[in-house]
Amino acid sequence: MRLALAGFLAGVLSSGAASGAVTFYSDIAPVVNRNCAPCHHAGGSGPFPLVSYSDTKKHARQIAEVTRRRYMPPWLPEPGYGDFAEERRLTDAQIRVIQDWVKTGCPEGDAAAGPGPPRFPSGWELGIPDRVVQASKPYAVPASGRDVFWNFILTPAVDRTRYVRAVEIRPGNARLVHHANLLIDRSRSARIEEKEAGAGFPGMDLSIESNSFDPDSHFLFWKPGSVPEEEPPGLAWRLDPGNDLVLNVHLQPSGRSEAIQPSIGLYFTDQPPVKFPVLIQLEHDGMLDIPPGDSDFLVRDDFTLPMDVSVLAVYPHAHYLGRLMEGYATLPGGKRQWLVRVPDWDLNWQAVYRYRRPVFLPRGSVISMRFHYDNSSANPRNPNHPPKRVRGGNQSTDEMGHLWLQVLPQGATDQRTVLEEALFRHRLEKYPADFSAHFNLGGLLLAQKNAAAAIPYLRDAVRIEPDRAVARNTLGAALETEQRFDEAIEQFRAALRVQPHYDSARYNLANALARQGKMDEAIEGFRQVALDDPKDTAAREHLAVALQESGETLAAEGNFAKAAERYQELADLNPRDADLRNSLGALYARAGNLKRAIEEFQAALAIDPAHQAARRNLDLARQKLR
Amino acid sequence: MGYAAFMGVPFRPALPLSGCAWLLCAVCLGAASLPATLDGRALDPLAVTGKAHVLVFVRSDCPISNRYAPELKRIFTEYQHQAVDFWLVYADPAETPQTIAKHLQDYDFGWPALRDPGYTLVKRARATVTPEAAVFKADGRLAYHGRIDDRYVDFGKSRLAADKHDLEAAIAATLAGKPVAEPTTRAIGCYLADLE
């Protein structure tokens, strides 16, 4: 209610303005301090400071014009279509006061009546971070030309899993930066885009390979004037050793070549998250095929919620042709709940908007996006001159239409997979020939331990892209779960033909072979994985089990020499196990190799001098040798 | 090197008028309001000989005029040997010669610069914002004033690249002794403050 009150006060002040009483300190400074100075201060993103009477007076005509036109402060959402925190939008009354002040010659008034100059911290706004990560190399923004979209890879290198309660993004040279988005790259998949390690890479949007069950559906966003905030309690996000962070930055050339080297500050907490948001993406990039000259091309998407959710934040995104953007929900009773409306999209001022209070949407609500595009020459932002056909894509000359919602599924238990399954099914309806739509849904069903349901989707994924090893491997895993070992083995082998050192597939193949009783092949498979990655304890354990099982079978068949080979390898894996040494010695004895048997019994006793069986076996072997 | 060009100005042949400016200054002694070089010497840029005089009004804290630095340098390089006099004009009285010298160096404009704290040139060029350009004929009459090009369409609305290069067209027409096809255009940028 604070803002409504501010508007009321401004209204009162503006009636004072009519009587010629508008002064800087009593009327203008409160508005400028809150709405302009957060960017317009030394070191801020604004081109000049607006923190004093003389600053403001110097730019008074400009201020009157850009506020009257609502170009400043930049705020895209239309009021009344979503109630957002940190709304930076002047009331009509405030704008009138500014016009009156400038018309009457910018009177200064009494400094004692004013709020005092605004203060901005010069260092980290949330205090000293627990970890600071800087881009390893600066990027030189050219002096002129089109805007640049650059991605910096940041490596936090945490030594154990940490939970992040806040992140402060410091773009380095704020005046060059329109916005920045921080993304988590758990599989370090973005690194392949770099021509040289640490150099970063271009691209307006980027796709990061991610586990679909990533719990960390957070918007980590920087825009001019944004103040870093702590996540609400229970909503920390996870950072694991080996994770990369990718900072996607929109840069505007300033007239001179300037280097930028962003850094971020991470603030940790010991409290793991207990609430798990999901990012719902409405989009239909497949529909984006805009003919040249079309001034109103519509892209739409509608998604039905399978559960109650509360919406925490919204992020509409398009490139240069986007014009009108609408996002709303139709509640089960038919009532429309607006989520956001941007009447005149401007890529330069895009932002994540957080709701002042979460917006509750009941199960069965239909969330809709309606984005309108102008690909005519009347759109000055059109990157093509004359206009040409534009399709969906990541580059600035391609187009995009995404409406992201950060929602918190309601319910006592973790509801993410239910929502994700609905989202994947929705994607499949839109893109029936899309590999990832099939693959993601199959993978999710398998993770829900519903292998039988997963198999048809994974089969379709493999049919669409037969050379995707990850799909073959996942299909194999589903088939193995269903005890269909022959088919599973066929898929694992196919995965390994594409990617011979694919450890997960080798491991899965060895497992399937072991379960079919093909121990020699299984052992060979586990052995390779364990050799390639000595830290893979699961492979070592499975290798040990297979060796033991195989050794026992061979011994039972009377093949003591071969059984001893198995036990020898097993003992090498566990050199401090006295029982194993004793068993190995017994096998050598039965195979007739008393000399080796004695060595092993001695080794067992060296580890455990009180080992009764080894002591007896040693005596027995020595007697036999005589 | 823009600075070298600026240093050379007082030694150009058209010095008699510089004397005239000095005379004027003597008349209104103490009023530091006439156009002047950064070292404080009064100078009327339109009195310098040349087939065309080009003024571009800028200020050091206007992001739009700063973004034009590479384009202005390009135009300068293109026409500098064709008897065109180029001047960057800083009209804001609060911008000190030191601020301006640093700005010229930082953005590498390549143009010589003048201060115009009394708005003498602002008025003659009918400038209202920065960046705004004016082209004067050899006889000092205004041939063109307005935008440099059409990259900026409005506040917050810009093309990815300019389509019409108005200033260049005005220079070319004036050099050829022809009238400028569109003698007035609307410049988008930062307002020049009202003088007190």
Contacts between the chains, C-beta under 8 A, distances in Angstrom:
chain1	res1	chain2	res2	distance
A	47	B	61	5.6
A	47	B	62	6.9
A	47	B	63	4.3
A	47	B	66	7.9
A	48	B	61	3.9
A	57	B	193	7.7
A	58	B	92	7.3
A	58	B	94	6.4
A	58	B	193	5.7
A	59	B	190	7.5
A	59	B	191	7.8
A	59	B	193	7.4
A	60	B	193	6.9
A	61	B	191	3.9
A	61	B	192	7.8
A	61	B	193	6.2
A	61	B	194	6.7
A	62	B	190	5.5
A	62	B	191	4.6
A	65	B	155	7.8
A	65	B	191	6.5
A	66	B	155	5.9
A	69	B	155	6.0
A	71	B	155	4.0
A	71	B	156	5.1
A	74	B	156	7.6
A	143	B	69	6.9
A	143	B	70	4.8
A	143	B	108	8.0
A	144	B	67	7.0
A	144	B	69	7.8
A	144	B	70	3.9
A	144	B	71	6.8
A	146	B	160	5.1
A	146	B	161	7.3
A	147	B	160	7.9
A	175	B	63	7.6
A	252	B	67	8.0
A	253	B	67	6.7
A	254	B	63	7.0
A	254	B	66	5.8
A	254	B	67	6.4
A	255	B	63	8.0
A	255	B	65	8.0
A	255	B	66	3.8
A	255	B	67	4.5
A	255	B	68	6.7
A	255	B	69	4.0
A	255	B	70	6.5
A	255	B	107	5.2
A	256	B	66	7.4
A	256	B	69	6.4
A	256	B	106	5.7
A	256	B	107	4.9
A	256	B	108	6.6
A	320	B	160	7.5
A	346	B	156	5.8
A	346	B	157	8.0
A	348	B	156	6.8
A	349	B	156	7.5
A	380	B	153	4.2
A	380	B	154	7.9
A	380	B	157	5.2
A	380	B	158	6.8
A	380	B	159	5.2
A	381	B	157	6.8
A	381	B	158	7.3
A	381	B	159	7.1
A	381	B	160	7.4
A	382	B	159	7.9
A	383	B	160	4.9
A	385	B	159	7.3
A	385	B	161	7.5
A	385	B	163	6.3
